[in-house]
Amino acid sequence: MRSLFISDLHLEQQRPDITRAFLQLLEGPADSAEHLYILGDFFEVWLGDDATDGLSQQVIAALAARAERGGKTFVMHGNRDFLLGRRFCREARCQLLPDPCVIRLNGEPTLLMHGDSLCIDDLDYMRMRRLLRNPLSRLILRNLPRRTRENIGRKLRAESSQRTRLKSSEITDANPGKVVEMMRKFKVKRLIHGHTHRPARHPLVIDGQPAERWVLGDWDKQAWALWADADGLQQQATPLLATPDPGYPEALT
């Protein structure tokens, strides 16, 4: 079975190149993957399933078309789109995954996460995360007027961007001890996550056993994708070009 993992596309109207690259992925290479996993921050902001626009409707239609062709798509909440809900999944014909969750990837138990909960050294962010992910907070946010949600979203994004610029890279990265703790908790030797925008494979040794952590890349200058099949895992980057044809991906070395 072939699987494809992506995250941190941050789809928005201001970046049509990213949307185009994603739609081309769905219509071409992704058709060879039985399972597509989108591990959070699929959209730059998601104000609720009742607040869709032309871009989100186009994406929903493309995911539904993938389902018609027999492909399965799984979506996980990120810190930007944690209000994605049942209506989106029903219309896009995809399944919402809990964060964290374990799947069997070619026989190997594999832990999937968005990754923000691993960044425990960023204390300000972790406090905000606990507040926003609280079920009561999400219920309140979903029921606010759309204009109010838009204003809150703009304010949170601006504050997040400013805070991130002032923090060291170590604070905003995954905490190594937390990574090991989570992998031990779920009894896995492989972890795949996004969020940090630092694509890499990190070899690990946990309790004397070899393990690995794969970090997915964000879609900004390149479209990152992690492919998994019987031969193993390989992360690839495709340049985001102004032309409709993104070309062929080059393997990450």
C-alpha positions in Angstrom: 0.0 0.0 0.0 1.3 3.5 -0.9 0.6 6.4 1.4 1.2 10.1 1.1 1.7 12.6 4.0 1.6 16.4 3.7 1.0 19.2 6.2 1.3 23.0 6.6 -0.1 24.0 3.2 -1.7 27.1 4.8 -4.1 27.4 1.8 -5.4 31.0 1.4 -6.7 33.3 -1.4 -3.4 35.2 -1.4 -1.4 32.1 -2.4 -3.0 30.7 -5.6 0.3 29.0 -6.4 -0.1 26.7 -3.4 -3.7 25.9 -4.2 -2.8 25.1 -7.8 0.1 22.8 -6.7 -2.2 21.0 -4.3 -4.9 20.5 -6.9 -2.3 19.2 -9.4 -1.0 16.8 -6.7 -4.5 15.4 -6.3 -5.1 15.1 -10.0 -1.7 13.5 -10.7 0.8 11.9 -8.3 -1.6 11.4 -5.4 -3.8 9.1 -7.4 -1.1 6.5 -6.9 -1.5 6.7 -3.1 -4.4 4.7 -1.6 -4.2 6.9 1.5 -3.5 10.7 1.7 -2.8 12.1 5.2 -3.0 15.9 5.7 -1.5 16.5 9.2 -2.8 19.9 10.1 -2.6 23.6 9.0 -4.2 22.6 5.7 -5.7 26.1 5.6 -4.1 29.3 6.8 -7.3 29.9 8.8 -10.6 28.0 9.1 -13.3 30.0 10.7 -15.9 27.2 10.8 -17.6 24.9 8.3 -20.3 27.6 7.7 -17.7 30.1 6.6 -16.5 28.6 3.3 -15.4 30.6 0.3 -14.5 29.9 -3.3 -11.1 28.5 -2.5 -12.4 26.1 0.2 -15.3 25.0 -2.0 -12.8 24.2 -4.8 -10.6 22.2 -2.4 -13.7 20.3 -1.0 -14.8 19.4 -4.6 -11.3 18.2 -5.4 -11.1 16.0 -2.3 -14.6 14.6 -3.0 -13.5 13.8 -6.6 -10.5 11.9 -5.2 -12.9 9.8 -3.1 -14.9 9.1 -6.2 -11.7 7.7 -7.8 -11.2 5.4 -4.8 -8.7 7.3 -2.8 -9.0 7.8 1.0 -8.1 11.1 2.6 -7.5 11.7 6.3 -7.3 15.2 7.8 -5.9 16.2 11.2 -6.4 19.6 13.0 -3.6 22.0 13.1 -3.2 25.2 15.1 -4.6 27.2 12.2 -7.6 25.1 11.3 -8.7 23.4 14.5 -12.4 24.4 13.7 -12.6 22.0 10.8 -15.6 19.9 11.5 -18.1 17.3 10.4 -19.6 19.2 7.6 -16.3 19.8 5.9 -15.4 16.1 6.2 -18.8 15.0 4.9 -18.7 17.3 1.9 -15.0 16.5 1.2 -15.5 12.8 1.9 -12.6 12.6 4.2 -12.0 11.4 7.7 -10.9 13.5 10.7 -8.1 12.0 12.7 -7.5 12.6 16.4 -4.2 14.2 17.3 -2.3 12.1 18.2 -3.2 8.8 16.6 -1.4 5.5 15.5 -1.7 3.9 12.2 -0.1 0.8 10.7 2.2 2.0 7.9 3.2 -1.0 5.8 3.0 -3.1 9.0 4.9 -0.7 11.3 2.9 1.1 14.0 3.4 4.8 13.3 2.4 7.8 15.4 0.9 10.8 13.6 0.7 14.2 15.1 0.4 17.8 13.9 3.4 18.6 16.0 2.5 21.7 17.9 1.9 19.8 21.2 5.6 18.7 21.0 6.8 22.3 21.3 6.5 22.5 25.1 9.3 25.0 25.5 7.1 27.7 23.9 5.2 28.3 27.1 3.1 31.2 25.7 1.9 29.1 22.8 1.1 26.1 24.9 -1.1 28.3 27.2 -2.9 29.6 24.1 -3.3 26.1 22.7 -4.9 24.8 25.9 -7.4 27.7 25.8 -8.3 27.5 22.1 -8.5 23.6 22.0 -10.8 23.5 25.0 -14.1 22.0 23.7 -16.1 24.9 25.3 -13.9 27.5 23.6 -14.4 25.8 20.3 -18.1 25.7 20.8 -18.2 29.4 21.6 -16.0 30.3 18.6 -18.2 28.3 16.2 -21.3 30.2 17.3 -19.8 33.7 17.1 -20.9 35.9 14.2 -18.6 35.3 11.1 -17.3 38.9 11.2 -16.3 38.5 14.8 -14.5 35.2 14.0 -12.7 36.9 11.2 -11.5 39.7 13.5 -10.3 37.2 16.1 -8.5 35.2 13.4 -6.7 38.2 12.1 -5.7 39.3 15.6 -4.4 35.8 16.6 -2.4 35.4 13.4 -0.8 38.8 13.8 0.1 38.2 17.4 1.4 34.7 16.5 3.6 36.0 13.8 5.1 38.7 16.0 5.8 36.3 18.9 7.4 33.8 16.6 9.9 36.4 15.2 11.0 37.2 18.7 11.6 33.6 19.8 14.7 31.4 19.3 14.4 28.4 17.0 15.0 26.1 19.9 11.9 27.3 21.7 9.6 26.9 18.7 11.0 23.4 17.8 9.8 20.1 19.1 11.2 19.2 22.5 13.4 16.1 22.2 12.3 14.7 25.6 8.6 15.2 24.7 9.2 13.4 21.4 10.7 10.4 23.2 7.9 10.5 25.8 5.2 10.4 23.2 6.8 7.6 21.2 7.2 5.5 24.4 3.6 6.2 25.4 2.3 4.9 22.1 4.9 2.1 21.8 6.1 3.2 18.3 9.5 3.4 16.6 8.3 6.0 14.0 6.7 9.4 14.4 5.5 11.7 11.5 4.5 15.3 12.2 4.5 18.8 10.8 4.1 22.2 12.3 7.7 23.3 12.8 8.4 23.8 9.0 11.7 22.0 9.4 11.6 19.0 7.0 14.0 16.3 8.0 14.4 12.7 9.1 15.8 12.4 12.6 17.3 9.0 13.5 16.7 8.1 17.2 17.6 5.4 19.7 14.8 4.8 22.2 15.4 2.2 25.0 18.2 0.8 22.9 16.1 0.3 19.8 16.4 2.3 16.5 13.6 4.7 15.8 12.9 7.7 13.6 11.1 11.0 13.5 10.0 12.4 10.2 9.2 16.2 10.1 7.0 17.3 7.1 7.8 20.5 5.3 5.6 23.5 4.8 4.3 24.7 1.5 5.9 28.1 0.8 8.7 28.1 -1.7 8.4 24.3 -2.2 5.6 21.7 -1.9 6.8 19.0 0.4 5.4 15.4 0.4 6.4 12.3 2.3 5.8 9.1 0.3 5.6 5.7 2.0 5.5 2.3 0.4 7.0 -1.2 0.7 10.4 0.2 -0.1 10.4 2.7 2.8 9.8 6.4 3.2 11.1 9.3 1.0 10.4 13.0 1.4 10.3 15.1 -1.8 10.2 18.8 -2.6 8.6 20.3 -5.7 9.4 24.0 -6.4 6.3 26.1 -6.4 6.3 27.8 -9.8 4.2 30.4 -11.5 3.5 28.1 -14.4 0.8 25.4 -14.1 3.2 22.5 -14.4 5.2 22.1 -11.2 7.6 19.6 -12.8 8.9 16.5 -11.2 9.9 16.4 -7.5 13.4 15.9 -6.5 14.1 13.6 -3.6 15.3 15.0 -0.3 18.9 14.0 0.4 
